[in-house]
Structure formats: C-alpha cells, structure tokens
Amino acid sequence: MLESELRALYRDLRMIAKAYITRLENDLLVCLAALRSYGPIEQLPREMLHQIRDLTIVVRNRKLKPEKGRRKDLRKIDSLIVDLVSTTGQKI
C-alpha cells in the first residue's frame, strides 16, 4: 500500500512542478512582451530607462545555485518574477 501511495505522491509532485514551472515561464513571457511593447529604447523617458536599468541590475545580481535544486532558489526566482510582473505591468 505504501508503494502505491508513494507512486501517487511522485505523480502529484511531477504534475505540480510542471504547473509551477509553466506559470513562472508564462510570467516571464509577459514581462518580455511588456518590455517589447515599450518601443525603441531611444524614445523611452529617462525615468523609465532608470527603472529598466535598476531591474536589469536586480536580475543580473541574482544569487542562485541551480545545481543544488533548492526550494530557496525557487522562492528567489518566484519572488523576482512577481516583482518583474508587477513592475512591468505598471508600464515601469
């Protein structure tokens, strides 16, 4: 019986992980689409350029160790994507 339950747990884990990754990937695609919708960088207001630069620095300075597969890293990525979506959704 335990083996059956462990197999079911395994399936649930895979399904949840796929859904979670899909959501994060979709949110990143939304950010990319919003960024592209701003138009040519030469036409952006100075304030928006500063906000884009700040977001670039935050994304670039992320500290992750993907090879370890830690929940902590997933939480950092999730938090970063949530911040990006909320910021780009406000047209920076």
PDB file of N, CA, C and O in Angstrom:
ATOM      1  N   MET A   1       0.816  -1.187   0.000  1.00  0.00           N
ATOM      2  CA  MET A   1       0.000   0.000   0.000  1.00  0.00           C
ATOM      3  C   MET A   1       0.868   1.262   0.000  1.00  0.00           C
ATOM      4  O   MET A   1       0.576   2.224  -0.711  1.00  0.00           O
ATOM      5  N   LEU A   2       1.915   1.249   0.786  1.00  0.00           N
ATOM      6  CA  LEU A   2       2.786   2.424   0.849  1.00  0.00           C
ATOM      7  C   LEU A   2       3.412   2.696  -0.513  1.00  0.00           C
ATOM      8  O   LEU A   2       3.533   3.849  -0.926  1.00  0.00           O
ATOM      9  N   GLU A   3       3.805   1.652  -1.197  1.00  0.00           N
ATOM     10  CA  GLU A   3       4.409   1.820  -2.519  1.00  0.00           C
ATOM     11  C   GLU A   3       3.434   2.524  -3.469  1.00  0.00           C
ATOM     12  O   GLU A   3       3.828   3.414  -4.224  1.00  0.00           O
ATOM     13  N   SER A   4       2.186   2.128  -3.427  1.00  0.00           N
ATOM     14  CA  SER A   4       1.166   2.745  -4.265  1.00  0.00           C
ATOM     15  C   SER A   4       1.006   4.229  -3.934  1.00  0.00           C
ATOM     16  O   SER A   4       0.899   5.066  -4.830  1.00  0.00           O
ATOM     17  N   GLU A   5       0.991   4.539  -2.659  1.00  0.00           N
ATOM     18  CA  GLU A   5       0.861   5.933  -2.225  1.00  0.00           C
ATOM     19  C   GLU A   5       2.089   6.754  -2.621  1.00  0.00           C
ATOM     20  O   GLU A   5       1.965   7.917  -3.005  1.00  0.00           O
ATOM     21  N   LEU A   6       3.274   6.146  -2.525  1.00  0.00           N
ATOM     22  CA  LEU A   6       4.496   6.849  -2.920  1.00  0.00           C
ATOM     23  C   LEU A   6       4.502   7.130  -4.421  1.00  0.00           C
ATOM     24  O   LEU A   6       4.952   8.190  -4.855  1.00  0.00           O
ATOM     25  N   ARG A   7       4.006   6.190  -5.201  1.00  0.00           N
ATOM     26  CA  ARG A   7       3.903   6.407  -6.651  1.00  0.00           C
ATOM     27  C   ARG A   7       2.912   7.539  -6.961  1.00  0.00           C
ATOM     28  O   ARG A   7       3.149   8.354  -7.852  1.00  0.00           O
ATOM     29  N   ALA A   8       1.817   7.576  -6.226  1.00  0.00           N
ATOM     30  CA  ALA A   8       0.831   8.648  -6.410  1.00  0.00           C
ATOM     31  C   ALA A   8       1.435   9.994  -6.007  1.00  0.00           C
ATOM     32  O   ALA A   8       1.215  11.008  -6.670  1.00  0.00           O
ATOM     33  N   LEU A   9       2.188   9.992  -4.929  1.00  0.00           N
ATOM     34  CA  LEU A   9       2.874  11.215  -4.488  1.00  0.00           C
ATOM     35  C   LEU A   9       3.872  11.677  -5.541  1.00  0.00           C
ATOM     36  O   LEU A   9       3.990  12.874  -5.806  1.00  0.00           O
ATOM     37  N   TYR A  10       4.578  10.748  -6.131  1.00  0.00           N
ATOM     38  CA  TYR A  10       5.529  11.046  -7.201  1.00  0.00           C
ATOM     39  C   TYR A  10       4.818  11.718  -8.381  1.00  0.00           C
ATOM     40  O   TYR A  10       5.300  12.716  -8.917  1.00  0.00           O
ATOM     41  N   ARG A  11       3.672  11.162  -8.778  1.00  0.00           N
ATOM     42  CA  ARG A  11       2.900  11.743  -9.888  1.00  0.00           C
ATOM     43  C   ARG A  11       2.422  13.147  -9.539  1.00  0.00           C
ATOM     44  O   ARG A  11       2.485  14.057 -10.365  1.00  0.00           O
ATOM     45  N   ASP A  12       1.940  13.316  -8.300  1.00  0.00           N
ATOM     46  CA  ASP A  12       1.491  14.644  -7.857  1.00  0.00           C
ATOM     47  C   ASP A  12       2.644  15.652  -7.890  1.00  0.00           C
ATOM     48  O   ASP A  12       2.480  16.785  -8.341  1.00  0.00           O
ATOM     49  N   LEU A  13       3.795  15.226  -7.412  1.00  0.00           N
ATOM     50  CA  LEU A  13       4.971  16.100  -7.415  1.00  0.00           C
ATOM     51  C   LEU A  13       5.301  16.547  -8.827  1.00  0.00           C
ATOM     52  O   LEU A  13       5.510  17.736  -9.068  1.00  0.00           O
ATOM     53  N   ARG A  14       5.350  15.605  -9.768  1.00  0.00           N
ATOM     54  CA  ARG A  14       5.666  15.930 -11.163  1.00  0.00           C
ATOM     55  C   ARG A  14       4.639  16.897 -11.754  1.00  0.00           C
ATOM     56  O   ARG A  14       4.998  17.857 -12.436  1.00  0.00           O
ATOM     57  N   MET A  15       3.362  16.635 -11.488  1.00  0.00           N
ATOM     58  CA  MET A  15       2.301  17.471 -12.033  1.00  0.00           C
ATOM     59  C   MET A  15       2.381  18.894 -11.462  1.00  0.00           C
ATOM     60  O   MET A  15       2.261  19.870 -12.203  1.00  0.00           O
ATOM     61  N   ILE A  16       2.581  19.007 -10.163  1.00  0.00           N
ATOM     62  CA  ILE A  16       2.667  20.309  -9.516  1.00  0.00           C
ATOM     63  C   ILE A  16       3.909  21.064  -9.989  1.00  0.00           C
ATOM     64  O   ILE A  16       3.847  22.266 -10.247  1.00  0.00           O
ATOM     65  N   ALA A  17       5.021  20.367 -10.099  1.00  0.00           N
ATOM     66  CA  ALA A  17       6.259  21.012 -10.555  1.00  0.00           C
ATOM     67  C   ALA A  17       6.100  21.537 -11.981  1.00  0.00           C
ATOM     68  O   ALA A  17       6.543  22.645 -12.282  1.00  0.00           O
ATOM     69  N   LYS A  18       5.478  20.761 -12.853  1.00  0.00           N
ATOM     70  CA  LYS A  18       5.254  21.210 -14.235  1.00  0.00           C
ATOM     71  C   LYS A  18       4.360  22.442 -14.269  1.00  0.00           C
ATOM     72  O   LYS A  18       4.645  23.396 -14.993  1.00  0.00           O
ATOM     73  N   ALA A  19       3.278  22.430 -13.488  1.00  0.00           N
ATOM     74  CA  ALA A  19       2.352  23.571 -13.457  1.00  0.00           C
ATOM     75  C   ALA A  19       3.048  24.812 -12.908  1.00  0.00           C
ATOM     76  O   ALA A  19       2.843  25.914 -13.417  1.00  0.00           O
ATOM     77  N   TYR A  20       3.860  24.642 -11.887  1.00  0.00           N
ATOM     78  CA  TYR A  20       4.585  25.752 -11.268  1.00  0.00           C
ATOM     79  C   TYR A  20       5.570  26.362 -12.262  1.00  0.00           C
ATOM     80  O   TYR A  20       5.623  27.582 -12.416  1.00  0.00           O
ATOM     81  N   ILE A  21       6.344  25.522 -12.930  1.00  0.00           N
ATOM     82  CA  ILE A  21       7.320  25.981 -13.920  1.00  0.00           C
ATOM     83  C   ILE A  21       6.599  26.681 -15.070  1.00  0.00           C
ATOM     84  O   ILE A  21       7.050  27.726 -15.538  1.00  0.00           O
ATOM     85  N   THR A  22       5.493  26.118 -15.524  1.00  0.00           N
ATOM     86  CA  THR A  22       4.723  26.723 -16.610  1.00  0.00           C
ATOM     87  C   THR A  22       4.235  28.116 -16.229  1.00  0.00           C
ATOM     88  O   THR A  22       4.288  29.040 -17.041  1.00  0.00           O
ATOM     89  N   ARG A  23       3.759  28.265 -14.995  1.00  0.00           N
ATOM     90  CA  ARG A  23       3.294  29.580 -14.536  1.00  0.00           C
ATOM     91  C   ARG A  23       4.431  30.585 -14.523  1.00  0.00           C
ATOM     92  O   ARG A  23       4.271  31.711 -14.993  1.00  0.00           O
ATOM     93  N   LEU A  24       5.580  30.186 -13.985  1.00  0.00           N
ATOM     94  CA  LEU A  24       6.727  31.092 -13.938  1.00  0.00           C
ATOM     95  C   LEU A  24       7.195  31.464 -15.346  1.00  0.00           C
ATOM     96  O   LEU A  24       7.511  32.623 -15.612  1.00  0.00           O
ATOM     97  N   GLU A  25       7.238  30.486 -16.236  1.00  0.00           N
ATOM     98  CA  GLU A  25       7.655  30.757 -17.617  1.00  0.00           C
ATOM     99  C   GLU A  25       6.685  31.718 -18.302  1.00  0.00           C
ATOM    100  O   GLU A  25       7.106  32.624 -19.022  1.00  0.00           O
ATOM    101  N   ASN A  26       5.388  31.518 -18.077  1.00  0.00           N
ATOM    102  CA  ASN A  26       4.395  32.419 -18.666  1.00  0.00           C
ATOM    103  C   ASN A  26       4.542  33.836 -18.126  1.00  0.00           C
ATOM    104  O   ASN A  26       4.424  34.804 -18.877  1.00  0.00           O
ATOM    105  N   ASP A  27       4.797  33.959 -16.839  1.00  0.00           N
ATOM    106  CA  ASP A  27       5.000  35.282 -16.248  1.00  0.00           C
ATOM    107  C   ASP A  27       6.233  35.968 -16.846  1.00  0.00           C
ATOM    108  O   ASP A  27       6.219  37.174 -17.093  1.00  0.00           O
ATOM    109  N   LEU A  28       7.287  35.198 -17.074  1.00  0.00           N
ATOM    110  CA  LEU A  28       8.478  35.772 -17.714  1.00  0.00           C
ATOM    111  C   LEU A  28       8.162  36.225 -19.144  1.00  0.00           C
ATOM    112  O   LEU A  28       8.632  37.275 -19.582  1.00  0.00           O
ATOM    113  N   LEU A  29       7.377  35.445 -19.858  1.00  0.00           N
ATOM    114  CA  LEU A  29       6.988  35.827 -21.215  1.00  0.00           C
ATOM    115  C   LEU A  29       6.150  37.107 -21.205  1.00  0.00           C
ATOM    116  O   LEU A  29       6.273  37.932 -22.111  1.00  0.00           O
ATOM    117  N   VAL A  30       5.309  37.276 -20.200  1.00  0.00           N
ATOM    118  CA  VAL A  30       4.527  38.503 -20.055  1.00  0.00           C
ATOM    119  C   VAL A  30       5.469  39.692 -19.860  1.00  0.00           C
ATOM    120  O   VAL A  30       5.261  40.755 -20.446  1.00  0.00           O
ATOM    121  N   CYS A  31       6.496  39.512 -19.041  1.00  0.00           N
ATOM    122  CA  CYS A  31       7.483  40.584 -18.818  1.00  0.00           C
ATOM    123  C   CYS A  31       8.204  40.939 -20.117  1.00  0.00           C
ATOM    124  O   CYS A  31       8.385  42.115 -20.435  1.00  0.00           O
ATOM    125  N   LEU A  32       8.607  39.925 -20.855  1.00  0.00           N
ATOM    126  CA  LEU A  32       9.286  40.169 -22.134  1.00  0.00           C
ATOM    127  C   LEU A  32       8.374  40.904 -23.112  1.00  0.00           C
ATOM    128  O   LEU A  32       8.813  41.826 -23.800  1.00  0.00           O
ATOM    129  N   ALA A  33       7.114  40.499 -23.174  1.00  0.00           N
ATOM    130  CA  ALA A  33       6.170  41.153 -24.075  1.00  0.00           C
ATOM    131  C   ALA A  33       5.954  42.613 -23.667  1.00  0.00           C
ATOM    132  O   ALA A  33       5.886  43.499 -24.518  1.00  0.00           O
ATOM    133  N   ALA A  34       5.847  42.852 -22.363  1.00  0.00           N
ATOM    134  CA  ALA A  34       5.674  44.223 -21.883  1.00  0.00           C
ATOM    135  C   ALA A  34       6.895  45.068 -22.238  1.00  0.00           C
ATOM    136  O   ALA A  34       6.758  46.216 -22.659  1.00  0.00           O
ATOM    137  N   LEU A  35       8.062  44.511 -22.070  1.00  0.00           N
ATOM    138  CA  LEU A  35       9.293  45.230 -22.383  1.00  0.00           C
ATOM    139  C   LEU A  35       9.351  45.585 -23.871  1.00  0.00           C
ATOM    140  O   LEU A  35       9.732  46.695 -24.242  1.00  0.00           O
ATOM    141  N   ARG A  36       8.970  44.634 -24.705  1.00  0.00           N
ATOM    142  CA  ARG A  36       8.969  44.889 -26.160  1.00  0.00           C
ATOM    143  C   ARG A  36       7.931  45.941 -26.545  1.00  0.00           C
ATOM    144  O   ARG A  36       8.120  46.677 -27.514  1.00  0.00           O
ATOM    145  N   SER A  37       6.845  46.013 -25.795  1.00  0.00           N
ATOM    146  CA  SER A  37       5.765  46.947 -26.130  1.00  0.00           C
ATOM    147  C   SER A  37       6.142  48.399 -25.863  1.00  0.00           C
ATOM    148  O   SER A  37       5.455  49.311 -26.325  1.00  0.00           O
ATOM    149  N   TYR A  38       7.216  48.622 -25.129  1.00  0.00           N
ATOM    150  CA  TYR A  38       7.616  49.995 -24.815  1.00  0.00           C
ATOM    151  C   TYR A  38       8.150  50.730 -26.035  1.00  0.00           C
ATOM    152  O   TYR A  38       8.213  51.960 -26.044  1.00  0.00           O
ATOM    153  N   GLY A  39       8.531  49.990 -27.052  1.00  0.00           N
ATOM    154  CA  GLY A  39       9.061  50.614 -28.255  1.00  0.00           C
ATOM    155  C   GLY A  39      10.569  50.772 -28.197  1.00  0.00           C
ATOM    156  O   GLY A  39      11.231  50.223 -27.316  1.00  0.00           O
ATOM    157  N   PRO A  40      11.110  51.536 -29.155  1.00  0.00           N
ATOM    158  CA  PRO A  40      12.569  51.715 -29.222  1.00  0.00           C
ATOM    159  C   PRO A  40      13.115  52.405 -27.971  1.00  0.00           C
ATOM    160  O   PRO A  40      12.507  53.331 -27.435  1.00  0.00           O
ATOM    161  N   ILE A  41      14.254  51.938 -27.533  1.00  0.00           N
ATOM    162  CA  ILE A  41      14.857  52.463 -26.306  1.00  0.00           C
ATOM    163  C   ILE A  41      15.172  53.950 -26.421  1.00  0.00           C
ATOM    164  O   ILE A  41      15.173  54.666 -25.420  1.00  0.00           O
ATOM    165  N   GLU A  42      15.436  54.409 -27.624  1.00  0.00           N
ATOM    166  CA  GLU A  42      15.762  55.824 -27.827  1.00  0.00           C
ATOM    167  C   GLU A  42      14.583  56.731 -27.516  1.00  0.00           C
ATOM    168  O   GLU A  42      14.772  57.917 -27.246  1.00  0.00           O
ATOM    169  N   GLN A  43      13.380  56.198 -27.549  1.00  0.00           N
ATOM    170  CA  GLN A  43      12.181  57.010 -27.336  1.00  0.00           C
ATOM    171  C   GLN A  43      11.623  56.911 -25.920  1.00  0.00           C
ATOM    172  O   GLN A  43      10.599  57.522 -25.614  1.00  0.00           O
ATOM    173  N   LEU A  44      12.275  56.158 -25.069  1.00  0.00           N
ATOM    174  CA  LEU A  44      11.776  55.995 -23.702  1.00  0.00           C
ATOM    175  C   LEU A  44      12.169  57.186 -22.837  1.00  0.00           C
ATOM    176  O   LEU A  44      13.256  57.744 -22.990  1.00  0.00           O
ATOM    177  N   PRO A  45      11.278  57.572 -21.927  1.00  0.00           N
ATOM    178  CA  PRO A  45      11.621  58.651 -20.997  1.00  0.00           C
ATOM    179  C   PRO A  45      12.773  58.239 -20.078  1.00  0.00           C
ATOM    180  O   PRO A  45      12.979  57.055 -19.810  1.00  0.00           O
ATOM    181  N   ARG A  46      13.502  59.221 -19.611  1.00  0.00           N
ATOM    182  CA  ARG A  46      14.659  58.982 -18.750  1.00  0.00           C
ATOM    183  C   ARG A  46      14.284  58.169 -17.506  1.00  0.00           C
ATOM    184  O   ARG A  46      15.023  57.268 -17.109  1.00  0.00           O
ATOM    185  N   GLU A  47      13.158  58.480 -16.900  1.00  0.00           N
ATOM    186  CA  GLU A  47      12.733  57.766 -15.687  1.00  0.00           C
ATOM    187  C   GLU A  47      12.540  56.273 -15.972  1.00  0.00           C
ATOM    188  O   GLU A  47      12.935  55.423 -15.174  1.00  0.00           O
ATOM    189  N   MET A  48      11.933  55.971 -17.111  1.00  0.00           N
ATOM    190  CA  MET A  48      11.717  54.569 -17.468  1.00  0.00           C
ATOM    191  C   MET A  48      13.049  53.872 -17.721  1.00  0.00           C
ATOM    192  O   MET A  48      13.225  52.715 -17.341  1.00  0.00           O
ATOM    193  N   LEU A  49      13.975  54.557 -18.349  1.00  0.00           N
ATOM    194  CA  LEU A  49      15.302  53.978 -18.585  1.00  0.00           C
ATOM    195  C   LEU A  49      15.994  53.650 -17.265  1.00  0.00           C
ATOM    196  O   LEU A  49      16.651  52.616 -17.143  1.00  0.00           O
ATOM    197  N   HIS A  50      15.845  54.531 -16.282  1.00  0.00           N
ATOM    198  CA  HIS A  50      16.445  54.274 -14.964  1.00  0.00           C
ATOM    199  C   HIS A  50      15.805  53.055 -14.301  1.00  0.00           C
ATOM    200  O   HIS A  50      16.498  52.245 -13.687  1.00  0.00           O
ATOM    201  N   GLN A  51      14.494  52.926 -14.424  1.00  0.00           N
ATOM    202  CA  GLN A  51      13.814  51.780 -13.823  1.00  0.00           C
ATOM    203  C   GLN A  51      14.203  50.481 -14.524  1.00  0.00           C
ATOM    204  O   GLN A  51      14.376  49.449 -13.875  1.00  0.00           O
ATOM    205  N   ILE A  52      14.338  50.534 -15.835  1.00  0.00           N
ATOM    206  CA  ILE A  52      14.774  49.346 -16.573  1.00  0.00           C
ATOM    207  C   ILE A  52      16.190  48.972 -16.165  1.00  0.00           C
ATOM    208  O   ILE A  52      16.494  47.792 -15.988  1.00  0.00           O
ATOM    209  N   ARG A  53      17.056  49.964 -16.015  1.00  0.00           N
ATOM    210  CA  ARG A  53      18.423  49.691 -15.572  1.00  0.00           C
ATOM    211  C   ARG A  53      18.420  49.051 -14.187  1.00  0.00           C
ATOM    212  O   ARG A  53      19.146  48.084 -13.950  1.00  0.00           O
ATOM    213  N   ASP A  54      17.617  49.577 -13.280  1.00  0.00           N
ATOM    214  CA  ASP A  54      17.550  49.023 -11.923  1.00  0.00           C
ATOM    215  C   ASP A  54      17.060  47.573 -11.936  1.00  0.00           C
ATOM    216  O   ASP A  54      17.595  46.726 -11.221  1.00  0.00           O
ATOM    217  N   LEU A  55      16.040  47.293 -12.754  1.00  0.00           N
ATOM    218  CA  LEU A  55      15.545  45.920 -12.862  1.00  0.00           C
ATOM    219  C   LEU A  55      16.608  45.002 -13.450  1.00  0.00           C
ATOM    220  O   LEU A  55      16.757  43.856 -13.025  1.00  0.00           O
ATOM    221  N   THR A  56      17.341  45.512 -14.425  1.00  0.00           N
ATOM    222  CA  THR A  56      18.417  44.726 -15.031  1.00  0.00           C
ATOM    223  C   THR A  56      19.458  44.350 -13.988  1.00  0.00           C
ATOM    224  O   THR A  56      19.933  43.214 -13.958  1.00  0.00           O
ATOM    225  N   ILE A  57      19.807  45.291 -13.146  1.00  0.00           N
ATOM    226  CA  ILE A  57      20.805  45.036 -12.093  1.00  0.00           C
ATOM    227  C   ILE A  57      20.287  43.988 -11.115  1.00  0.00           C
ATOM    228  O   ILE A  57      21.025  43.084 -10.724  1.00  0.00           O
ATOM    229  N   VAL A  58      19.027  44.106 -10.720  1.00  0.00           N
ATOM    230  CA  VAL A  58      18.442  43.144  -9.777  1.00  0.00           C
ATOM    231  C   VAL A  58      18.469  41.740 -10.373  1.00  0.00           C
ATOM    232  O   VAL A  58      18.851  40.783  -9.698  1.00  0.00           O
ATOM    233  N   VAL A  59      18.063  41.617 -11.638  1.00  0.00           N
ATOM    234  CA  VAL A  59      18.035  40.298 -12.285  1.00  0.00           C
ATOM    235  C   VAL A  59      19.449  39.760 -12.443  1.00  0.00           C
ATOM    236  O   VAL A  59      19.695  38.578 -12.205  1.00  0.00           O
ATOM    237  N   ARG A  60      20.374  40.618 -12.841  1.00  0.00           N
ATOM    238  CA  ARG A  60      21.756  40.187 -13.059  1.00  0.00           C
ATOM    239  C   ARG A  60      22.420  39.730 -11.758  1.00  0.00           C
ATOM    240  O   ARG A  60      23.235  38.808 -11.773  1.00  0.00           O
ATOM    241  N   ASN A  61      22.085  40.356 -10.656  1.00  0.00           N
ATOM    242  CA  ASN A  61      22.743  40.061  -9.382  1.00  0.00           C
ATOM    243  C   ASN A  61      22.096  38.920  -8.594  1.00  0.00           C
ATOM    244  O   ASN A  61      22.407  38.717  -7.420  1.00  0.00           O
ATOM    245  N   ARG A  62      21.205  38.184  -9.237  1.00  0.00           N
ATOM    246  CA  ARG A  62      20.574  37.068  -8.523  1.00  0.00           C
ATOM    247  C   ARG A  62      21.645  36.056  -8.119  1.00  0.00           C
ATOM    248  O   ARG A  62      22.570  35.774  -8.880  1.00  0.00           O
ATOM    249  N   LYS A  63      21.505  35.530  -6.937  1.00  0.00           N
ATOM    250  CA  LYS A  63      22.459  34.549  -6.412  1.00  0.00           C
ATOM    251  C   LYS A  63      21.745  33.204  -6.294  1.00  0.00           C
ATOM    252  O   LYS A  63      20.985  32.963  -5.356  1.00  0.00           O
ATOM    253  N   LEU A  64      22.006  32.351  -7.253  1.00  0.00           N
ATOM    254  CA  LEU A  64      21.345  31.044  -7.275  1.00  0.00           C
ATOM    255  C   LEU A  64      22.381  29.945  -7.431  1.00  0.00           C
ATOM    256  O   LEU A  64      23.470  30.163  -7.961  1.00  0.00           O
ATOM    257  N   LYS A  65      22.021  28.767  -6.962  1.00  0.00           N
ATOM    258  CA  LYS A  65      22.844  27.575  -7.151  1.00  0.00           C
ATOM    259  C   LYS A  65      21.934  26.486  -7.716  1.00  0.00           C
ATOM    260  O   LYS A  65      21.503  25.586  -6.996  1.00  0.00           O
ATOM    261  N   PRO A  66      21.645  26.584  -9.028  1.00  0.00           N
ATOM    262  CA  PRO A  66      20.684  25.660  -9.631  1.00  0.00           C
ATOM    263  C   PRO A  66      21.056  24.191  -9.490  1.00  0.00           C
ATOM    264  O   PRO A  66      20.182  23.328  -9.411  1.00  0.00           O
ATOM    265  N   GLU A  67      22.333  23.914  -9.458  1.00  0.00           N
ATOM    266  CA  GLU A  67      22.753  22.510  -9.372  1.00  0.00           C
ATOM    267  C   GLU A  67      22.330  21.857  -8.062  1.00  0.00           C
ATOM    268  O   GLU A  67      22.275  20.631  -7.973  1.00  0.00           O
ATOM    269  N   LYS A  68      22.032  22.660  -7.047  1.00  0.00           N
ATOM    270  CA  LYS A  68      21.617  22.093  -5.763  1.00  0.00           C
ATOM    271  C   LYS A  68      20.118  21.806  -5.706  1.00  0.00           C
ATOM    272  O   LYS A  68      19.668  21.039  -4.855  1.00  0.00           O
ATOM    273  N   GLY A  69      19.338  22.418  -6.609  1.00  0.00           N
ATOM    274  CA  GLY A  69      17.898  22.160  -6.649  1.00  0.00           C
ATOM    275  C   GLY A  69      17.182  22.516  -5.360  1.00  0.00           C
ATOM    276  O   GLY A  69      16.375  21.731  -4.861  1.00  0.00           O
ATOM    277  N   ARG A  70      17.465  23.683  -4.818  1.00  0.00           N
ATOM    278  CA  ARG A  70      16.902  24.062  -3.515  1.00  0.00           C
ATOM    279  C   ARG A  70      15.605  24.857  -3.647  1.00  0.00           C
ATOM    280  O   ARG A  70      15.430  25.634  -4.586  1.00  0.00           O
ATOM    281  N   ARG A  71      14.708  24.650  -2.696  1.00  0.00           N
ATOM    282  CA  ARG A  71      13.466  25.425  -2.634  1.00  0.00           C
ATOM    283  C   ARG A  71      13.772  26.901  -2.468  1.00  0.00           C
ATOM    284  O   ARG A  71      13.061  27.761  -2.988  1.00  0.00           O
ATOM    285  N   LYS A  72      14.830  27.178  -1.744  1.00  0.00           N
ATOM    286  CA  LYS A  72      15.244  28.561  -1.500  1.00  0.00           C
ATOM    287  C   LYS A  72      15.469  29.294  -2.829  1.00  0.00           C
ATOM    288  O   LYS A  72      15.064  30.446  -2.978  1.00  0.00           O
ATOM    289  N   ASP A  73      16.101  28.640  -3.772  1.00  0.00           N
ATOM    290  CA  ASP A  73      16.345  29.249  -5.078  1.00  0.00           C
ATOM    291  C   ASP A  73      15.038  29.432  -5.853  1.00  0.00           C
ATOM    292  O   ASP A  73      14.850  30.445  -6.527  1.00  0.00           O
ATOM    293  N   LEU A  74      14.148  28.463  -5.755  1.00  0.00           N
ATOM    294  CA  LEU A  74      12.839  28.607  -6.405  1.00  0.00           C
ATOM    295  C   LEU A  74      12.073  29.790  -5.828  1.00  0.00           C
ATOM    296  O   LEU A  74      11.434  30.539  -6.567  1.00  0.00           O
ATOM    297  N   ARG A  75      12.135  29.960  -4.513  1.00  0.00           N
ATOM    298  CA  ARG A  75      11.458  31.095  -3.886  1.00  0.00           C
ATOM    299  C   ARG A  75      12.059  32.413  -4.370  1.00  0.00           C
ATOM    300  O   ARG A  75      11.330  33.377  -4.606  1.00  0.00           O
ATOM    301  N   LYS A  76      13.378  32.459  -4.520  1.00  0.00           N
ATOM    302  CA  LYS A  76      14.028  33.682  -5.018  1.00  0.00           C
ATOM    303  C   LYS A  76      13.569  33.992  -6.439  1.00  0.00           C
ATOM    304  O   LYS A  76      13.253  35.138  -6.760  1.00  0.00           O
ATOM    305  N   ILE A  77      13.535  32.972  -7.283  1.00  0.00           N
ATOM    306  CA  ILE A  77      13.103  33.161  -8.663  1.00  0.00           C
ATOM    307  C   ILE A  77      11.642  33.598  -8.706  1.00  0.00           C
ATOM    308  O   ILE A  77      11.286  34.527  -9.431  1.00  0.00           O
ATOM    309  N   ASP A  78      10.810  32.929  -7.935  1.00  0.00           N
ATOM    310  CA  ASP A  78       9.393  33.266  -7.888  1.00  0.00           C
ATOM    311  C   ASP A  78       9.211  34.718  -7.454  1.00  0.00           C
ATOM    312  O   ASP A  78       8.463  35.466  -8.083  1.00  0.00           O
ATOM    313  N   SER A  79       9.880  35.109  -6.401  1.00  0.00           N
ATOM    314  CA  SER A  79       9.781  36.476  -5.893  1.00  0.00           C
ATOM    315  C   SER A  79      10.262  37.492  -6.926  1.00  0.00           C
ATOM    316  O   SER A  79       9.644  38.539  -7.114  1.00  0.00           O
ATOM    317  N   LEU A  80      11.351  37.177  -7.583  1.00  0.00           N
ATOM    318  CA  LEU A  80      11.902  38.065  -8.605  1.00  0.00           C
ATOM    319  C   LEU A  80      10.916  38.223  -9.765  1.00  0.00           C
ATOM    320  O   LEU A  80      10.698  39.335 -10.247  1.00  0.00           O
ATOM    321  N   ILE A  81      10.330  37.132 -10.206  1.00  0.00           N
ATOM    322  CA  ILE A  81       9.373  37.190 -11.312  1.00  0.00           C
ATOM    323  C   ILE A  81       8.123  37.963 -10.903  1.00  0.00           C
ATOM    324  O   ILE A  81       7.597  38.748 -11.693  1.00  0.00           O
ATOM    325  N   VAL A  82       7.646  37.753  -9.693  1.00  0.00           N
ATOM    326  CA  VAL A  82       6.481  38.505  -9.207  1.00  0.00           C
ATOM    327  C   VAL A  82       6.782  40.000  -9.222  1.00  0.00           C
ATOM    328  O   VAL A  82       5.947  40.797  -9.649  1.00  0.00           O
ATOM    329  N   ASP A  83       7.958  40.381  -8.764  1.00  0.00           N
ATOM    330  CA  ASP A  83       8.356  41.794  -8.777  1.00  0.00           C
ATOM    331  C   ASP A  83       8.425  42.331 -10.201  1.00  0.00           C
ATOM    332  O   ASP A  83       7.976  43.445 -10.472  1.00  0.00           O
ATOM    333  N   LEU A  84       8.985  41.542 -11.102  1.00  0.00           N
ATOM    334  CA  LEU A  84       9.094  41.967 -12.502  1.00  0.00           C
ATOM    335  C   LEU A  84       7.723  42.145 -13.138  1.00  0.00           C
ATOM    336  O   LEU A  84       7.475  43.129 -13.835  1.00  0.00           O
ATOM    337  N   VAL A  85       6.839  41.193 -12.894  1.00  0.00           N
ATOM    338  CA  VAL A  85       5.490  41.275 -13.469  1.00  0.00           C
ATOM    339  C   VAL A  85       4.764  42.502 -12.926  1.00  0.00           C
ATOM    340  O   VAL A  85       4.130  43.233 -13.687  1.00  0.00           O
ATOM    341  N   SER A  86       4.849  42.731 -11.636  1.00  0.00           N
ATOM    342  CA  SER A  86       4.142  43.879 -11.074  1.00  0.00           C
ATOM    343  C   SER A  86       4.735  45.194 -11.581  1.00  0.00           C
ATOM    344  O   SER A  86       3.999  46.157 -11.796  1.00  0.00           O
ATOM    345  N   THR A  87       6.030  45.246 -11.771  1.00  0.00           N
ATOM    346  CA  THR A  87       6.667  46.470 -12.251  1.00  0.00           C
ATOM    347  C   THR A  87       6.406  46.686 -13.736  1.00  0.00           C
ATOM    348  O   THR A  87       6.033  47.786 -14.145  1.00  0.00           O
ATOM    349  N   THR A  88       6.596  45.661 -14.537  1.00  0.00           N
ATOM    350  CA  THR A  88       6.373  45.831 -15.978  1.00  0.00           C
ATOM    351  C   THR A  88       4.890  45.982 -16.285  1.00  0.00           C
ATOM    352  O   THR A  88       4.527  46.610 -17.280  1.00  0.00           O
ATOM    353  N   GLY A  89       4.034  45.421 -15.451  1.00  0.00           N
ATOM    354  CA  GLY A  89       2.606  45.573 -15.638  1.00  0.00           C
ATOM    355  C   GLY A  89       2.149  47.000 -15.404  1.00  0.00           C
ATOM    356  O   GLY A  89       1.099  47.406 -15.901  1.00  0.00           O
ATOM    357  N   GLN A  90       2.923  47.758 -14.659  1.00  0.00           N
ATOM    358  CA  GLN A  90       2.621  49.167 -14.408  1.00  0.00           C
ATOM    359  C   GLN A  90       3.291  50.064 -15.434  1.00  0.00           C
ATOM    360  O   GLN A  90       3.383  51.278 -15.247  1.00  0.00           O
ATOM    361  N   LYS A  91       3.760  49.454 -16.526  1.00  0.00           N
ATOM    362  CA  LYS A  91       4.484  50.193 -17.567  1.00  0.00           C
ATOM    363  C   LYS A  91       5.677  50.929 -16.968  1.00  0.00           C
ATOM    364  O   LYS A  91       5.973  52.069 -17.325  1.00  0.00           O
ATOM    365  N   ILE A  92       6.353  50.245 -16.049  1.00  0.00           N
ATOM    366  CA  ILE A  92       7.536  50.744 -15.361  1.00  0.00           C
ATOM    367  C   ILE A  92       7.321  52.178 -15.133  1.00  0.00           C
ATOM    368  O   ILE A  92       8.181  52.848 -14.561  1.00  0.00           O
TER     369      ILE A  92
END
